Amino acid sequence: MEYMAEETVVDLSPLALSILELLNERPMHPYELAATMRARHHDEFIRLNFGSLYHTVEVLERNGWIVPAEREKEGRRPERTVYRLADAGRRVLLQAVSEIVSQPRREYLHFSAGLMFMHHLERKAAVERLEQRSQALRETITKLSRILSELLDSGHTRLTLIELEHKIALLEAERAWVDKIAKEITDGKLEWKAGIEPGAESLRRKHGTGAH
């Protein structure tokens, strides 16, 4: 089982990590897991729906990382299985978190793809789209900052919410950069053409085309 954990840990999804983390606190059934994730705004960082939640629970149980603790029956509701975290699951959780925190991972951001091809827009249109993005980022930052403040006021520790603080910091940095690029386009400081500058082709051939 430990060998399987070593092989699988890198590929654990954020949803799987969230389930393991919550079960590390106390046993829960899937509906309670989903409700707790929403209450703590985990859905700002993971794609949360009952289909994917139940599927992930099944996979974690099949791997032996979570195990049924008891079955609940309330009135006419279907019987619900309460899960607890197994020792193997706790080891997987610690290994996964350690690797994610310590090792940067290549991520393919949707915005980056847009920037790659932004030069196909007219200069003025690009500025307008960037300004729209800046405004949307401002609204998101305001919303998340309010949520963070409310959660802190309700007794959550800052460390419990550190991922929310990180997301706000990233959005603020992106908004500042977007505003800077929009201004550079408007002021003519960012040349509005893509490709290689004249005379740079020979330099490219000299240094080779290999990428690392």
Order of alpha helices (4+ residues) and beta strands (2+ residues): alpha-alpha-alpha-alpha-beta-beta-alpha-alpha-alpha-alpha-alpha
